[in-house]
Amino acid sequence: MSESVEILAGERNHQTDTILNSKPDKMAYRKDRKYWFVCDPCGIVCAVMTYFLIVYGEVVVLVVLAPPFPTFWTGVSVAIFTTLAVLAVVSHVKSMTTDPGVVPRESSSEEEVLERRQKGDEIRFCKKCRSIKPDRAHHCSTCEHCIQRMDHHCPWINNCVGENNQKFFVLFTFYIMSMSIFGLGMVGLFFFRCVGQNFQGCDALVPGPLAFILTLFGVFEGFLFSLFTCIMFGTQIHAIATDETGIESLKKENRDQKGWRQSFEEIFGSPLSVKWLSPFTPPPNAPLLRRRLLLNV
């Protein structure tokens, strides 16, 4: 009896040492298994650039566009632009730090999978995760996990776009798009007013040449961001409406597709409400996230 206990204790210690000495996840960081962050250098740089460009747009509005015309409607415009910027930042943070839908790893061998397939079971096996993965799950080489309903890995949010955070990603593209278009409108109105008064007083806080350079870069940023996010927003809306992710479209995978209403409700929550536009509400697929926290992935 004592020898059996010693053997079991030895095996347990060996398993513990194996876990401690094994190579940790290179990309996925989870503090206390509650928070998700991908340690990808490229993604981190892109995320920082995103915040910098949003702050730059806010600075141009507050320092160049608003001071020369201190009217009520100018204040309203600044408030709208700032609100869109805040919502864009919150959506980006949620997109980046929300588990996109990691499939819990259940160790299986290829022999076991082959045996089950020979019995008629239609199962999918990920050779990188060494685990069975459900339908619509695909492996991300950056996150180093299989992601449920994975659309693509986006470096700008430093994360995969999956079933748990697709809502936040769509909101991020929507608010950046709205912010960019609204900002371009403010620039157009600014120049219209300045031309009407021969550019007198249009350099209220900064010298004229500097104001021109800041505004010029702001216009370039607005056009670039609005074009990029318009394309991404339209692509995501089409993907949700057709119930087909980006990867499924590229691989031309045939499967039964849900109706557009059911597909939108799965991503944004049900029923249709103003909460669909709020990045502060939790992801509708929270049960999958809670289930994952209980497993070693």
ZITA-V55388 format. One record per pair of residues at least 12 apart in sequence whose C-alpha atoms are under 10 Angstrom apart, sorted by the first residue. I is the first residue (numbers start at 0). GAP is how many residues later the second one is. D is the distance in Angstrom with one decimal. If there is no record, write none. Layout:
i:I gap:GAP d:D
i:I gap:GAP d:D
This chain:
i:24 gap:13 d:9.7
i:24 gap:14 d:9.6
i:24 gap:118 d:8.7
i:24 gap:119 d:7.4
i:24 gap:120 d:9.4
i:24 gap:272 d:9.5
i:25 gap:12 d:8.7
i:25 gap:13 d:7.3
i:25 gap:14 d:8.7
i:25 gap:116 d:8.8
i:25 gap:117 d:8.3
i:25 gap:118 d:7.7
i:26 gap:12 d:4.6
i:26 gap:13 d:6.1
i:26 gap:14 d:9.5
i:26 gap:114 d:9.4
i:26 gap:115 d:6.7
i:26 gap:116 d:5.6
i:26 gap:117 d:6.9
i:26 gap:118 d:9.5
i:27 gap:12 d:8.7
i:27 gap:71 d:9.7
i:27 gap:114 d:8.7
i:27 gap:115 d:5.9
i:27 gap:116 d:7.4
i:27 gap:117 d:8.5
i:27 gap:131 d:9.6
i:28 gap:68 d:9.9
i:28 gap:114 d:9.6
i:29 gap:67 d:9.8
i:29 gap:69 d:9.6
i:29 gap:263 d:9.8
i:31 gap:261 d:9.2
i:32 gap:259 d:9.0
i:32 gap:260 d:5.9
i:32 gap:261 d:8.6
i:32 gap:262 d:9.5
i:32 gap:263 d:9.2
i:32 gap:264 d:9.8
i:33 gap:63 d:10.0
i:33 gap:64 d:9.5
i:33 gap:65 d:9.1
i:33 gap:255 d:9.2
i:33 gap:256 d:8.9
i:33 gap:258 d:9.7
i:33 gap:259 d:6.9
i:34 gap:62 d:6.6
i:34 gap:63 d:7.2
i:34 gap:64 d:7.6
i:34 gap:258 d:9.7
i:35 gap:60 d:7.9
i:35 gap:61 d:5.0
i:35 gap:62 d:5.8
i:35 gap:63 d:5.5
i:35 gap:64 d:8.8
i:35 gap:123 d:9.2
i:36 gap:59 d:6.8
i:36 gap:60 d:5.4
i:36 gap:61 d:7.9
i:36 gap:62 d:8.1
i:36 gap:106 d:9.2
i:36 gap:121 d:8.1
i:36 gap:122 d:7.7
i:37 gap:58 d:8.1
i:37 gap:59 d:8.2
i:37 gap:61 d:9.8
i:37 gap:104 d:8.1
i:37 gap:105 d:6.4
i:37 gap:106 d:9.5
i:37 gap:119 d:9.7
i:37 gap:120 d:6.4
i:37 gap:121 d:6.3
i:37 gap:122 d:9.2
i:38 gap:103 d:9.0
i:38 gap:104 d:8.5
i:38 gap:119 d:8.2
i:38 gap:120 d:9.4
i:39 gap:102 d:7.3
i:39 gap:103 d:8.3
i:39 gap:115 d:8.5
i:39 gap:118 d:7.0
i:39 gap:119 d:8.8
i:40 gap:114 d:9.5
i:40 gap:117 d:8.9
i:41 gap:113 d:6.7
i:41 gap:114 d:8.8
i:41 gap:116 d:7.9
i:42 gap:53 d:9.6
i:42 gap:99 d:9.7
i:42 gap:110 d:9.7
i:42 gap:111 d:7.9
i:42 gap:112 d:4.4
i:42 gap:113 d:6.1
i:42 gap:114 d:6.8
i:42 gap:115 d:4.2
i:42 gap:116 d:7.5
i:43 gap:52 d:9.8
i:43 gap:111 d:7.8
i:43 gap:112 d:8.1
i:43 gap:113 d:8.2
i:43 gap:114 d:6.1
i:43 gap:115 d:9.7
i:44 gap:110 d:8.7
i:44 gap:111 d:8.4
i:44 gap:112 d:10.0
i:44 gap:113 d:8.7
i:45 gap:108 d:9.6
i:45 gap:109 d:6.2
i:45 gap:110 d:5.0
i:45 gap:111 d:7.4
i:45 gap:112 d:7.4
i:46 gap:45 d:8.5
i:46 gap:46 d:9.2
i:46 gap:49 d:8.6
i:46 gap:108 d:7.5
i:46 gap:109 d:5.3
i:46 gap:110 d:5.8
i:46 gap:111 d:6.5
i:46 gap:112 d:9.9
i:47 gap:108 d:8.8
i:47 gap:109 d:9.6
i:47 gap:110 d:9.9
i:48 gap:107 d:8.4
i:49 gap:39 d:8.9
i:49 gap:42 d:9.0
i:49 gap:106 d:7.1
i:49 gap:107 d:8.6
i:50 gap:34 d:9.7
i:50 gap:37 d:9.5
i:50 gap:38 d:7.3
i:50 gap:41 d:9.1
i:52 gap:165 d:9.0
i:52 gap:168 d:7.7
i:52 gap:169 d:9.7
i:52 gap:172 d:9.5
i:53 gap:28 d:9.8
i:53 gap:31 d:6.7
i:53 gap:32 d:9.2
i:53 gap:34 d:8.6
i:53 gap:35 d:8.1
i:53 gap:122 d:8.5
i:53 gap:125 d:9.1
i:53 gap:126 d:9.5
i:53 gap:167 d:9.5
i:54 gap:27 d:9.8
i:54 gap:30 d:8.3
i:54 gap:31 d:10.0
i:54 gap:34 d:9.8
i:55 gap:158 d:9.0
i:55 gap:161 d:9.4
i:55 gap:162 d:7.7
i:55 gap:165 d:9.3
i:56 gap:24 d:9.3
i:56 gap:25 d:9.6
i:56 gap:28 d:8.8
i:56 gap:122 d:9.1
i:56 gap:123 d:8.6
i:56 gap:126 d:7.9
i:56 gap:157 d:9.3
i:56 gap:158 d:9.2
i:56 gap:160 d:9.2
i:56 gap:161 d:6.2
i:56 gap:162 d:9.3
i:56 gap:164 d:8.1
i:56 gap:165 d:8.3
i:57 gap:20 d:8.7
i:57 gap:23 d:7.8
i:57 gap:24 d:6.9
i:57 gap:27 d:7.7
i:57 gap:121 d:9.9
i:57 gap:125 d:9.2
i:57 gap:160 d:9.6
i:58 gap:155 d:9.2
i:58 gap:159 d:9.6
i:59 gap:123 d:9.5
i:59 gap:127 d:9.6
i:59 gap:151 d:8.4
i:59 gap:154 d:6.5
i:59 gap:155 d:6.6
i:59 gap:156 d:10.0
i:59 gap:157 d:9.3
i:59 gap:158 d:6.9
i:60 gap:16 d:9.4
i:60 gap:17 d:7.1
i:60 gap:20 d:8.3
i:60 gap:21 d:9.1
i:60 gap:122 d:7.8
i:60 gap:125 d:8.2
i:60 gap:126 d:8.6
i:60 gap:153 d:9.9
i:60 gap:154 d:8.9
i:60 gap:157 d:9.1
i:61 gap:13 d:10.0
i:61 gap:16 d:7.5
i:61 gap:20 d:9.6
i:61 gap:143 d:9.7
i:62 gap:140 d:9.4
i:62 gap:141 d:8.5
i:62 gap:142 d:6.4
i:62 gap:143 d:7.4
i:62 gap:148 d:8.5
i:62 gap:151 d:9.5
i:63 gap:123 d:9.5
i:63 gap:126 d:9.1
i:63 gap:138 d:8.0
i:63 gap:139 d:7.3
i:63 gap:140 d:7.6
i:63 gap:141 d:7.0
i:63 gap:142 d:7.1
i:63 gap:143 d:9.6
i:63 gap:144 d:9.5
i:63 gap:146 d:9.3
i:63 gap:147 d:6.0
i:63 gap:148 d:8.7
i:63 gap:150 d:7.8
i:63 gap:151 d:7.4
i:64 gap:13 d:9.2
i:64 gap:118 d:9.7
i:64 gap:121 d:7.4
i:64 gap:122 d:6.9
i:64 gap:123 d:10.0
i:64 gap:124 d:9.1
i:64 gap:125 d:6.2
i:64 gap:126 d:9.1
i:64 gap:137 d:8.3
i:64 gap:138 d:9.2
i:64 gap:139 d:9.3
i:64 gap:140 d:9.8
i:64 gap:146 d:8.8
i:64 gap:150 d:8.3
i:65 gap:12 d:7.4
i:65 gap:120 d:9.0
i:65 gap:121 d:9.9
i:65 gap:124 d:8.4
i:65 gap:136 d:9.6
i:65 gap:138 d:9.2
i:65 gap:139 d:9.8
i:66 gap:134 d:9.4
i:66 gap:135 d:8.2
i:66 gap:136 d:8.4
i:66 gap:137 d:6.0
i:66 gap:138 d:7.0
i:66 gap:139 d:9.8
i:67 gap:122 d:8.8
i:67 gap:125 d:9.6
i:67 gap:126 d:8.9
i:67 gap:131 d:10.0
i:67 gap:132 d:9.2
i:67 gap:133 d:6.1
i:67 gap:134 d:5.3
i:67 gap:135 d:6.9
i:67 gap:136 d:5.3
i:67 gap:137 d:8.1
i:68 gap:121 d:8.6
i:68 gap:124 d:8.7
i:68 gap:125 d:9.6
i:68 gap:132 d:8.9
i:68 gap:133 d:8.3
i:68 gap:135 d:9.1
i:73 gap:112 d:9.0
i:76 gap:105 d:8.7
i:76 gap:106 d:9.1
i:76 gap:108 d:10.0
i:76 gap:109 d:7.8
i:77 gap:105 d:9.4
i:77 gap:108 d:9.1
i:79 gap:99 d:8.7
i:79 gap:102 d:8.7
i:79 gap:103 d:9.9
i:80 gap:94 d:9.9
i:80 gap:97 d:8.8
i:80 gap:98 d:6.1
i:80 gap:99 d:8.9
i:80 gap:100 d:10.0
i:80 gap:101 d:7.0
i:80 gap:102 d:7.0
i:80 gap:105 d:9.3
i:81 gap:97 d:8.5
i:82 gap:92 d:9.4
i:82 gap:96 d:8.9
i:83 gap:88 d:9.8
i:83 gap:90 d:9.5
i:83 gap:91 d:5.8
i:83 gap:92 d:7.4
i:83 gap:93 d:9.4
i:83 gap:94 d:7.2
i:83 gap:95 d:5.7
i:83 gap:96 d:9.4
i:83 gap:98 d:9.3
i:84 gap:87 d:9.8
i:84 gap:90 d:7.3
i:84 gap:91 d:7.3
i:84 gap:93 d:9.3
i:84 gap:94 d:6.5
i:84 gap:95 d:9.5
i:85 gap:89 d:9.0
i:86 gap:84 d:8.3
i:86 gap:85 d:7.7
i:86 gap:87 d:9.8
i:86 gap:88 d:6.7
i:86 gap:89 d:8.8
i:86 gap:92 d:9.7
i:86 gap:190 d:9.4
i:86 gap:191 d:8.1
i:86 gap:192 d:7.1
i:86 gap:193 d:9.1
i:87 gap:80 d:9.4
i:87 gap:81 d:9.6
i:87 gap:83 d:7.3
i:87 gap:84 d:5.1
i:87 gap:85 d:7.8
i:87 gap:86 d:8.1
i:87 gap:87 d:5.1
i:87 gap:88 d:5.9
i:87 gap:89 d:9.3
i:87 gap:90 d:9.5
i:87 gap:91 d:8.3
i:87 gap:191 d:8.7
i:88 gap:83 d:7.5
i:88 gap:86 d:8.9
i:88 gap:87 d:8.9
i:88 gap:190 d:9.6
i:89 gap:78 d:8.7
i:89 gap:81 d:9.5
i:89 gap:82 d:8.1
i:89 gap:188 d:9.5
i:89 gap:189 d:6.5
i:89 gap:190 d:7.7
i:90 gap:66 d:9.7
i:90 gap:74 d:9.5
i:90 gap:76 d:8.8
i:90 gap:77 d:5.2
i:90 gap:78 d:6.7
i:90 gap:79 d:8.5
i:90 gap:80 d:6.1
i:90 gap:81 d:4.9
i:90 gap:82 d:8.8
i:90 gap:83 d:9.6
i:90 gap:84 d:8.4
i:90 gap:85 d:9.7
i:90 gap:186 d:10.0
i:90 gap:187 d:8.5
i:90 gap:188 d:5.3
i:90 gap:189 d:8.1
i:91 gap:64 d:8.8
i:91 gap:65 d:6.3
i:91 gap:66 d:9.5
i:91 gap:76 d:7.0
i:91 gap:77 d:6.9
i:91 gap:78 d:9.7
i:91 gap:79 d:8.4
i:91 gap:80 d:5.6
i:91 gap:81 d:8.8
i:91 gap:83 d:9.9
i:91 gap:84 d:9.8
i:91 gap:187 d:9.0
i:92 gap:64 d:7.8
i:92 gap:65 d:9.8
i:92 gap:75 d:8.7
i:92 gap:76 d:9.6
i:92 gap:79 d:9.2
i:92 gap:186 d:9.4
i:93 gap:63 d:9.2
i:93 gap:71 d:7.4
i:93 gap:72 d:10.0
i:93 gap:73 d:9.5
i:93 gap:74 d:6.2
i:93 gap:75 d:8.2
i:93 gap:78 d:9.2
i:93 gap:185 d:7.3
i:93 gap:186 d:8.4
i:93 gap:187 d:10.0
i:93 gap:188 d:9.2
i:93 gap:189 d:9.4
i:94 gap:59 d:10.0
i:94 gap:61 d:9.9
i:94 gap:62 d:6.3
i:94 gap:63 d:8.5
i:94 gap:64 d:7.3
i:94 gap:65 d:8.6
i:94 gap:66 d:7.8
i:94 gap:67 d:9.6
i:94 gap:69 d:8.9
i:94 gap:70 d:5.5
i:94 gap:71 d:7.4
i:94 gap:72 d:8.2
i:94 gap:73 d:5.2
i:94 gap:74 d:5.5
i:94 gap:75 d:9.1
i:94 gap:76 d:9.2
i:94 gap:77 d:7.9
i:94 gap:184 d:9.2
i:95 gap:58 d:9.5
i:95 gap:59 d:9.6
i:95 gap:60 d:8.9
i:95 gap:61 d:5.1
i:95 gap:62 d:5.8
i:95 gap:63 d:5.5
i:95 gap:64 d:8.3
i:95 gap:65 d:9.1
i:95 gap:69 d:8.3
i:95 gap:72 d:8.9
i:95 gap:73 d:8.7
i:96 gap:60 d:8.9
i:96 gap:61 d:8.8
i:96 gap:62 d:7.9
i:96 gap:68 d:8.9
i:97 gap:61 d:8.6
i:97 gap:62 d:9.6
i:97 gap:63 d:9.7
i:97 gap:64 d:9.7
i:97 gap:66 d:7.1
i:97 gap:67 d:6.1
i:97 gap:68 d:9.8
i:97 gap:70 d:9.0
i:97 gap:184 d:9.5
i:97 gap:185 d:8.6
i:97 gap:191 d:9.0
i:98 gap:48 d:9.2
i:98 gap:60 d:8.6
i:98 gap:61 d:8.6
i:98 gap:62 d:9.4
i:98 gap:63 d:8.4
i:98 gap:64 d:9.2
i:98 gap:65 d:6.5
i:98 gap:66 d:7.1
i:98 gap:184 d:9.8
i:98 gap:187 d:9.6
i:98 gap:189 d:9.6
i:98 gap:190 d:6.8
i:98 gap:193 d:9.3
i:99 gap:43 d:10.0
i:99 gap:46 d:9.9
i:99 gap:47 d:6.7
i:99 gap:48 d:7.6
i:99 gap:49 d:8.8
i:99 gap:50 d:7.9
i:99 gap:59 d:7.6
i:99 gap:60 d:6.1
i:99 gap:61 d:6.0
i:99 gap:62 d:4.6
i:99 gap:63 d:6.1
i:99 gap:64 d:4.7
i:99 gap:65 d:5.2
i:99 gap:66 d:7.6
i:99 gap:183 d:9.7
i:99 gap:185 d:9.8
i:99 gap:188 d:9.9
i:99 gap:189 d:8.5
i:100 gap:36 d:9.0
i:100 gap:44 d:9.5
i:100 gap:45 d:8.3
i:100 gap:46 d:5.2
i:100 gap:47 d:5.1
i:100 gap:48 d:7.6
i:100 gap:49 d:7.9
i:100 gap:59 d:8.9
i:100 gap:60 d:8.7
i:100 gap:61 d:5.8
i:100 gap:62 d:5.8
i:100 gap:63 d:5.3
i:100 gap:64 d:7.9
i:100 gap:65 d:9.9
i:100 gap:184 d:8.5
i:100 gap:185 d:9.3
i:100 gap:187 d:7.0
i:100 gap:188 d:6.7
i:100 gap:191 d:8.5
i:101 gap:35 d:8.8
i:101 gap:36 d:9.8
i:101 gap:37 d:9.5
i:101 gap:38 d:9.9
i:101 gap:41 d:9.3
i:101 gap:42 d:9.7
i:101 gap:43 d:6.4
i:101 gap:44 d:5.9
i:101 gap:45 d:4.6
i:101 gap:46 d:6.2
i:101 gap:47 d:9.6
i:101 gap:48 d:9.4
i:101 gap:58 d:9.8
i:101 gap:60 d:8.6
i:101 gap:61 d:9.4
i:101 gap:62 d:9.0
i:101 gap:186 d:8.5
i:101 gap:187 d:7.8
i:101 gap:190 d:7.2
i:101 gap:191 d:9.9
i:101 gap:195 d:8.0
i:102 gap:26 d:9.7
i:102 gap:28 d:9.3
i:102 gap:29 d:9.1
i:102 gap:30 d:6.9
i:102 gap:31 d:8.0
i:102 gap:34 d:7.6
i:102 gap:35 d:9.3
i:102 gap:36 d:9.4
i:102 gap:42 d:7.2
i:102 gap:43 d:5.6
i:102 gap:44 d:5.8
i:102 gap:45 d:6.2
i:102 gap:185 d:8.7
i:102 gap:186 d:9.4
i:102 gap:188 d:9.7
i:102 gap:189 d:7.3
i:102 gap:192 d:9.8
i:102 gap:194 d:7.7
i:103 gap:25 d:9.7
i:103 gap:27 d:8.6
i:103 gap:28 d:9.3
i:103 gap:29 d:8.5
i:103 gap:41 d:8.8
i:103 gap:42 d:8.3
i:103 gap:43 d:9.4
i:103 gap:44 d:10.0
i:103 gap:184 d:9.5
i:103 gap:185 d:9.9
i:103 gap:187 d:8.4
i:103 gap:188 d:5.8
i:103 gap:189 d:8.9
i:103 gap:190 d:9.2
i:103 gap:191 d:6.4
i:103 gap:192 d:7.0
i:103 gap:193 d:5.2
i:104 gap:21 d:9.8
i:104 gap:24 d:6.9
i:104 gap:25 d:7.8
i:104 gap:26 d:5.6
i:104 gap:27 d:7.5
i:104 gap:28 d:8.2
i:104 gap:40 d:8.6
i:104 gap:41 d:8.6
i:104 gap:187 d:9.3
i:104 gap:190 d:7.9
i:104 gap:191 d:7.0
i:104 gap:192 d:5.1
i:105 gap:23 d:8.8
i:105 gap:24 d:7.9
i:105 gap:25 d:5.3
i:105 gap:26 d:6.7
i:105 gap:27 d:8.8
i:105 gap:189 d:9.1
i:105 gap:190 d:8.7
i:105 gap:191 d:8.3
i:106 gap:22 d:8.2
i:106 gap:23 d:6.0
i:106 gap:24 d:5.1
i:106 gap:25 d:7.7
i:107 gap:17 d:8.5
i:107 gap:18 d:9.6
i:107 gap:19 d:9.7
i:107 gap:21 d:9.4
i:107 gap:22 d:6.1
i:107 gap:23 d:5.3
i:107 gap:24 d:6.8
i:108 gap:16 d:9.1
i:108 gap:18 d:9.0
i:108 gap:21 d:6.8
i:108 gap:22 d:7.7
i:108 gap:23 d:9.2
i:109 gap:15 d:7.8
i:109 gap:16 d:9.4
i:109 gap:17 d:8.1
i:109 gap:20 d:8.0
i:109 gap:21 d:9.0
i:109 gap:22 d:9.6
i:112 gap:12 d:7.2
i:112 gap:18 d:9.3
i:112 gap:19 d:8.0
i:121 gap:13 d:9.9
i:122 gap:12 d:8.3
i:123 gap:12 d:9.9
i:123 gap:13 d:9.1
i:123 gap:14 d:9.9
i:125 gap:12 d:8.3
i:125 gap:13 d:7.3
i:125 gap:19 d:9.5
i:125 gap:20 d:7.9
i:126 gap:12 d:9.4
i:127 gap:12 d:9.7
i:127 gap:13 d:8.9
i:127 gap:16 d:8.2
i:127 gap:17 d:8.4
i:127 gap:18 d:9.0
i:128 gap:15 d:7.9
i:128 gap:16 d:6.7
i:128 gap:17 d:7.3
i:128 gap:168 d:9.3
i:130 gap:15 d:9.2
i:131 gap:14 d:9.7
i:132 gap:13 d:7.3
i:132 gap:14 d:9.0
i:132 gap:15 d:8.6
i:133 gap:12 d:9.3
i:133 gap:13 d:9.6
i:133 gap:14 d:7.7
i:133 gap:15 d:9.6
i:134 gap:13 d:8.0
i:134 gap:14 d:8.3
i:134 gap:120 d:9.6
i:135 gap:12 d:6.1
i:135 gap:13 d:5.0
i:135 gap:14 d:7.3
i:135 gap:15 d:9.6
i:135 gap:108 d:9.4
i:135 gap:109 d:8.6
i:135 gap:111 d:9.3
i:135 gap:112 d:7.9
i:135 gap:117 d:9.4
i:135 gap:119 d:9.4
i:136 gap:12 d:5.4
i:136 gap:13 d:6.3
i:136 gap:14 d:9.6
i:136 gap:25 d:9.2
i:136 gap:26 d:9.9
i:136 gap:110 d:9.8
i:136 gap:111 d:9.9
i:137 gap:12 d:6.2
i:137 gap:13 d:8.9
i:137 gap:14 d:9.5
i:137 gap:24 d:9.9
i:137 gap:109 d:8.2
i:137 gap:110 d:9.4
i:139 gap:12 d:8.3
i:139 gap:13 d:7.3
i:139 gap:19 d:9.8
i:139 gap:20 d:7.7
i:140 gap:12 d:9.2
i:141 gap:13 d:9.7
i:141 gap:16 d:9.4
i:141 gap:17 d:8.5
i:141 gap:18 d:8.6
i:142 gap:15 d:9.3
i:142 gap:16 d:7.3
i:142 gap:17 d:7.4
i:144 gap:152 d:8.2
i:145 gap:151 d:9.9
i:146 gap:13 d:7.8
i:146 gap:14 d:8.6
i:146 gap:15 d:6.4
i:146 gap:16 d:8.3
i:146 gap:17 d:9.7
i:147 gap:13 d:9.5
i:147 gap:14 d:6.2
i:147 gap:15 d:6.3
i:147 gap:16 d:8.5
i:147 gap:140 d:9.6
i:148 gap:12 d:8.4
i:148 gap:13 d:5.3
i:148 gap:14 d:5.4
i:148 gap:15 d:8.9
i:148 gap:17 d:9.4
i:148 gap:94 d:9.8
i:148 gap:95 d:8.9
i:148 gap:96 d:6.9
i:148 gap:97 d:9.6
i:148 gap:98 d:9.1
i:148 gap:99 d:9.1
i:149 gap:12 d:4.3
i:149 gap:13 d:6.9
i:149 gap:14 d:9.6
i:149 gap:16 d:9.1
i:149 gap:95 d:6.8
i:149 gap:96 d:7.9
i:149 gap:97 d:7.2
i:149 gap:98 d:8.8
i:150 gap:12 d:8.5
i:150 gap:15 d:8.4
i:150 gap:85 d:8.8
i:150 gap:88 d:8.6
i:150 gap:93 d:8.5
i:150 gap:94 d:4.7
i:150 gap:95 d:4.8
i:150 gap:96 d:5.7
i:150 gap:97 d:7.9
i:150 gap:98 d:9.3
i:151 gap:93 d:8.0
i:151 gap:94 d:6.4
i:151 gap:95 d:6.7
i:153 gap:15 d:9.5
i:156 gap:12 d:8.1
i:156 gap:15 d:9.3
i:160 gap:84 d:9.6
i:160 gap:85 d:9.9
i:161 gap:83 d:9.0
i:161 gap:105 d:9.5
i:162 gap:82 d:9.9
i:162 gap:103 d:8.3
i:162 gap:104 d:6.6
i:162 gap:105 d:9.8
i:162 gap:120 d:8.6
i:162 gap:121 d:8.8
i:162 gap:122 d:7.1
i:162 gap:123 d:9.9
i:162 gap:125 d:9.5
i:163 gap:102 d:9.7
i:163 gap:103 d:7.6
i:163 gap:104 d:9.6
i:163 gap:118 d:9.1
i:163 gap:119 d:5.7
i:163 gap:120 d:7.1
i:163 gap:121 d:5.6
i:163 gap:122 d:7.1
i:163 gap:123 d:9.8
i:163 gap:124 d:8.2
i:163 gap:125 d:7.7
i:164 gap:102 d:8.3
i:164 gap:103 d:9.6
i:164 gap:117 d:9.4
i:164 gap:118 d:6.6
i:164 gap:119 d:9.1
i:164 gap:120 d:8.9
i:165 gap:70 d:8.5
i:165 gap:74 d:9.3
i:165 gap:101 d:6.7
i:165 gap:102 d:8.4
i:165 gap:117 d:8.7
i:166 gap:69 d:9.6
i:166 gap:73 d:10.0
i:166 gap:97 d:9.3
i:166 gap:99 d:9.6
i:166 gap:100 d:5.8
i:166 gap:101 d:5.7
i:166 gap:102 d:9.1
i:166 gap:109 d:8.0
i:166 gap:110 d:9.0
i:166 gap:111 d:9.5
i:166 gap:112 d:8.1
i:166 gap:115 d:9.7
i:166 gap:116 d:7.4
i:166 gap:117 d:8.8
i:167 gap:99 d:9.5
i:167 gap:100 d:8.9
i:167 gap:108 d:9.6
i:167 gap:109 d:9.2
i:167 gap:110 d:8.7
i:167 gap:111 d:6.1
i:167 gap:112 d:9.2
i:167 gap:113 d:9.6
i:167 gap:114 d:9.5
i:167 gap:115 d:8.2
i:168 gap:63 d:9.5
i:168 gap:64 d:8.8
i:168 gap:67 d:8.8
i:168 gap:110 d:9.5
i:169 gap:59 d:9.4
i:169 gap:62 d:8.2
i:169 gap:63 d:6.1
i:169 gap:64 d:9.2
i:169 gap:65 d:9.6
i:169 gap:66 d:6.6
i:169 gap:67 d:7.8
i:169 gap:97 d:9.9
i:169 gap:98 d:9.7
i:169 gap:107 d:9.6
i:169 gap:109 d:9.9
i:170 gap:62 d:8.5
i:170 gap:105 d:8.7
i:170 gap:106 d:6.8
i:170 gap:107 d:8.0
i:170 gap:108 d:7.1
i:171 gap:57 d:8.7
i:171 gap:61 d:8.8
i:171 gap:107 d:8.6
i:172 gap:52 d:9.2
i:172 gap:53 d:9.0
i:172 gap:55 d:8.7
i:172 gap:56 d:5.1
i:172 gap:57 d:7.4
i:172 gap:58 d:9.1
i:172 gap:59 d:6.7
i:172 gap:60 d:5.6
i:172 gap:61 d:9.3
i:172 gap:63 d:9.2
i:173 gap:52 d:9.5
i:173 gap:55 d:7.1
i:173 gap:56 d:7.7
i:173 gap:58 d:8.9
i:173 gap:59 d:6.2
i:173 gap:60 d:9.3
i:173 gap:103 d:9.4
i:174 gap:51 d:9.9
i:174 gap:54 d:8.9
i:174 gap:58 d:9.8
i:174 gap:102 d:9.5
i:175 gap:46 d:9.3
i:175 gap:49 d:7.1
i:175 gap:50 d:7.2
i:175 gap:52 d:9.6
i:175 gap:53 d:6.8
i:175 gap:54 d:9.0
i:175 gap:57 d:9.8
i:176 gap:45 d:8.7
i:176 gap:46 d:9.6
i:176 gap:47 d:9.9
i:176 gap:48 d:6.7
i:176 gap:49 d:4.8
i:176 gap:50 d:7.8
i:176 gap:51 d:8.2
i:176 gap:52 d:5.4
i:176 gap:53 d:6.1
i:176 gap:54 d:9.6
i:176 gap:55 d:9.6
i:176 gap:56 d:8.3
i:177 gap:47 d:9.8
i:177 gap:48 d:7.7
i:177 gap:51 d:9.2
i:177 gap:52 d:9.2
i:178 gap:43 d:8.3
i:178 gap:46 d:9.1
i:178 gap:47 d:8.2
i:179 gap:38 d:9.3
i:179 gap:39 d:8.9
i:179 gap:41 d:7.9
i:179 gap:42 d:4.7
i:179 gap:43 d:7.2
i:179 gap:44 d:8.7
i:179 gap:45 d:6.4
i:179 gap:46 d:5.4
i:179 gap:47 d:9.1
i:179 gap:49 d:9.2
i:180 gap:38 d:10.0
i:180 gap:41 d:6.8
i:180 gap:42 d:7.9
i:180 gap:44 d:8.9
i:180 gap:45 d:6.3
i:180 gap:46 d:9.5
i:181 gap:40 d:8.9
i:181 gap:44 d:9.7
i:182 gap:35 d:8.5
i:182 gap:36 d:8.2
i:182 gap:38 d:9.9
i:182 gap:39 d:6.9
i:182 gap:40 d:9.7
i:182 gap:43 d:9.9
i:183 gap:31 d:9.9
i:183 gap:34 d:8.3
i:183 gap:35 d:6.4
i:183 gap:36 d:9.4
i:183 gap:37 d:9.4
i:183 gap:38 d:6.2
i:183 gap:39 d:7.7
i:183 gap:42 d:9.3
i:184 gap:34 d:9.9
i:184 gap:37 d:9.9
i:186 gap:28 d:7.5
i:186 gap:29 d:9.4
i:186 gap:31 d:8.6
i:186 gap:32 d:7.5
i:186 gap:35 d:9.8
i:187 gap:31 d:9.4
i:189 gap:12 d:8.6
i:189 gap:25 d:10.0
i:236 gap:23 d:9.9
i:236 gap:27 d:8.8
i:237 gap:22 d:9.4
i:238 gap:21 d:9.6
i:238 gap:24 d:9.4
i:238 gap:25 d:9.9
i:239 gap:18 d:9.7
i:239 gap:19 d:9.6
i:239 gap:20 d:7.0
i:239 gap:21 d:9.2
i:239 gap:22 d:9.5
i:239 gap:23 d:6.0
i:239 gap:24 d:6.1
i:239 gap:25 d:9.6
i:239 gap:26 d:9.3
i:239 gap:27 d:7.9
i:240 gap:16 d:9.8
i:240 gap:17 d:8.8
i:240 gap:18 d:7.4
i:240 gap:19 d:4.4
i:240 gap:20 d:7.4
i:240 gap:21 d:8.9
i:240 gap:22 d:6.4
i:240 gap:23 d:6.7
i:241 gap:15 d:7.2
i:241 gap:16 d:7.7
i:241 gap:17 d:7.4
i:241 gap:18 d:6.1
i:241 gap:19 d:9.8
i:241 gap:21 d:7.9
i:241 gap:22 d:9.6
i:242 gap:12 d:9.8
i:242 gap:13 d:9.1
i:242 gap:14 d:5.8
i:242 gap:15 d:6.1
i:242 gap:16 d:7.5
i:242 gap:17 d:6.9
i:242 gap:18 d:9.8
i:242 gap:19 d:9.0
i:242 gap:20 d:5.9
i:242 gap:21 d:8.6
i:243 gap:12 d:9.9
i:243 gap:13 d:7.5
i:243 gap:14 d:9.3
i:243 gap:19 d:9.5
i:263 gap:12 d:9.7
i:264 gap:19 d:8.5
i:265 gap:17 d:9.6
i:265 gap:18 d:6.8
i:265 gap:19 d:7.6
i:266 gap:16 d:7.8
i:266 gap:17 d:6.5
i:266 gap:18 d:7.8
i:267 gap:13 d:9.6
i:267 gap:14 d:9.6
i:267 gap:15 d:7.5
i:267 gap:16 d:6.4
i:267 gap:17 d:9.3
i:268 gap:12 d:9.6
i:268 gap:13 d:9.4
i:268 gap:14 d:7.7
i:268 gap:15 d:5.1
i:268 gap:16 d:8.4
i:269 gap:14 d:8.3
